[in-house]
Amino acid sequence: MYYIYELGDDTMKIVKYKKSTKGRYKVITDDGRELLLYEEVILKYDLLIKKEIDDNVLVEMDQYNQEWDVYYTALNMIRNRIRSSYELKELLLRKEYPEDLVLKAISKLEEQGYLNDLGYAKSYVAHYINSNRGPFKIAKELREKHITEDNISLALTAYSDEEQVIKIKKAIEKGIKTNHSKGGVVLKQKIYQELKLAGYDISLINQVISSYSFPVDEKLARKEYDKLYRSLSRKYKGEELERKIQEKLFAKGLKYDK
């Protein structure tokens, strides 16, 4: 966003100030121009006292006004939602602000403590520790947001092995309870892969899952057998039909003999 106006040959005189929005003022000059300036610009250039602007000062003011525009836009973006420095930078660049002013605004926000990647990482872990995300998945997502390895490690100290074990157990028990088509080793492997993809520690997954049994539910096996029979009997008959059914059941970790 730019504020440079057509330059004239004479010094402009300020004839009126009017409060606008977002900490800005509309400054009206004797030649009819309306300058939308931040309060910081007005104070720096003593416009309340001097009430005059020449062309050279106008260019300087424009640059300084842009700096504050980027800063306040950035501040507004993190006011109600915590963001990483990288995420904020990308959002500001999409608005086509000059990169040097974007980096300057981000640096100022970091110095003031409004922007902190470690705080962001800790908040991210605290939020997603209550979802079906293990620490390795959370770490991967934080890397994608350009959080440093040191900050990721510090943030993940809140995610203990004990917490992982509790969540792994809940996931296994839910997987067994809600399963409607698999059994035995196949079900165990399915749940294992889901836990691995969720980002839990593999050694902890193995430790916990080995303490569970995955029996074949006879009612489930019968249900799947009947379903396969109805489907495959349209194409196969006799021994070949039975073989095809058993192959499909085996792939699901099930076994059923009539």
N, C-alpha and C positions, 0 to 999 in steps of 0.2 A: 504494500500500500504506500502511495506517495502523496506528498502534500505540496509539492512545488507548484507555485502559481506563476502565471506570466509576469515577468519582471518589467517594471516600469523604469522611467528615468529619474523620478523624484523620490524623496523620502516620503513614506506613508505615515500618516498620523492615525492613532487609534482613537476612535470616537465612541466606541461602545463595547462592553463586555456582556456576554450572556451565558449563564451556566447551561451546559449541555449534559450529556450522559457519560457514564463511565469515567468520571474524573476529568472531563474535558470542558473547555470553554470556547464559545464562539466569539472570536475577536473580529470586530467590524472596523474597517479603516475608512478614511475620508474619501478614498477613490472607489468605494463600493465593494472591496474584497471582503470575503468572510473566511477567516483562518480558524480551523478547528484545532486547538492546541491543548496539550495536557498542562495541568497546573505546574508541573515541574519545569516545563519550558518557559512559562510565564515568569516564574520566580527566578530562573537562571538568568534570563535576559532582562530582568528588572522592568518588565513591560508595564507594571502598575505605576512605576515612577516615571520612566522615560517617555512612554506613550508614543514613541516614534520607532520606525523600522526602516532601515535602508535595504537595498537589494542584496548586498553582501551578507548582512545579518539574516535575511530571510532564508538564504540557502543553508546557512548553519543551523538555523532553527528547524528547518525541514528535516535535516539529518537527525537532530536530537529528538524531534517529535516522533520520527520513525522508530528510534530506539525504544522510546517509552510505549509506543503502540505495540511493538512486538512483546515487550516485557509484560504489559497488562493483559494482552491476549493469552500469553503463556500462563500467567498467574490465574486467570479465569479457568483455564483448562485443567488446572490441578486443584482448584478450590474445593470441588465436591467429589473428586475422584483421584486417587493416588496413581501416579504414572512414573515410569522410568525415564531417565534422561533421554535415552534413545527414542522411546515412544513419543515424547514431547517434541523432540527435534523433528521427527518425521512428520508430525501433525502440522508443525509450523511451516515446514518447507512446502507442504502441500498447499498452503495458503499463499505460496510464492513470495514469502518474505526473503530478503537477502540473507544468505547463509551466515555472513559475518555478524549480522545483528541477531540472528537466532542463537548462535553460539554465545554471544555476549549476554543475552537474556538468560540463557540456561546457566551460565557461570554465575550470574548475579543471584539467581534463585537458589543455587547450590550453596553459595556463600551465606545467604540469609537463612538457610536451613529449611526452606520450603520444598526443596527437591533433594531427595536422598535415596540413592539406589539400594543401599543396605536396608533402609526402612521399607522401601518398596518390596524387596525380596522377602523380608520378614512378614510383611502383611500378606504377600502372595502365599507363602507357606502356611500361615495361620488360617487363611481362607480355604485353601484346597486340601489341607490335612483332614478336613471333615468330609471330603468327597472320596470317590473311589480312585484316588491317585496315590501312588507310592512315591518315595523320595526321588527315585531315578527319573520318573516321568516329570515331576515338578522341576528337577534340575535341568532337564532337556528344554522345557518350556522357558525357563529363565534365561538359558543361554541364547535362545532364539530372540529374546528381548534385550540381548547384549549386556546382561548382568555379568560381572566378573566372577571368576571361579572362587576367589576369596569371599566375596559377598554371598555367593550361593552356599558355600560351605558353612559360613557363619549362620546364615538363615536356617539351614537344615538341621542345626543342632537341636532345634525344637521338635524334630521328628525322630523320636527315640525308637530303638528296636522293639521295646515293649509295646509301643503304639502300633508299630507295624504288625506284630504278632496278633494283637487284638483284631485289627482290620482284616488280616489274612484269614483268621478263623471265621469271622463273620461272613466273609466272601465265600469260603468253602461251604459253610453250612447253608447259606442262601442258594448256592449253586446246586447242592444236593436236593434241597427242598423244592426248588422251582424247576428242576429238570423234568422234561416231559418226553424225551425221546432217546436218551443214552443211558448207559450203565457201565459198571465195572471199570476196567482200565481206560476205556474210551472216555468215559465221563471224567475220570481223574485227570487224563491228559488235557481235556478241554478246559477244566477249571485251572489247571497249572498254567496253560498258555494265556488264559485271561488275566491271571495274577501277574504273570511276567510282563504282558503288554501294559498292565496298569502301573508298572514301574516299581514293584516291590523287590526287595533284595532276594536273589535267587537262593542263597543259602538258607534264609529264613523260610522261604516258600517250601523248600524241600524238607526242612525240619518239621514244619507244622503239618504239611499235607501227608507226611508219612505216618502220622498218628491217627489218620482217618481211614475207615474202610469204605469201599465203594461196591457194595453188593449189587447183584443183579435183581431188580424188582420183578417178580414173576408176573404180577398184574400188568406192569408196563410192557414186559416182553410179550405177553399175550395180546395186548392192545396193538403193539407194533406189528406182531405177526398177522393179525387179522387185517390191519390196514394194508400191509404189503401183499397179502393174499388177494384182496379185492383189486389192487392195482395191477399185479403181475399176472393174475389168472386170465386177463384179457389177451395175453401174448404167449404164455407158457402153460403146459399141462403136465400132470403126473410128476415123475421124479425130477424132471428139469425145473418145474415150478418150485418144488420143495427146495432144490439146491439153490436156486436164485434167492428164495426167501431167506434161507439160512445165511447166505453170503451177505445180504443186506443187514440182517440182524447182527452178524459178527462185526460188521463195520461200525455198528452203533454200540458195540460192547455188550450185546444182548444174546441170549440163547433161549430157545423155546422148542420143545418137542411135543408134538400132539399126542 
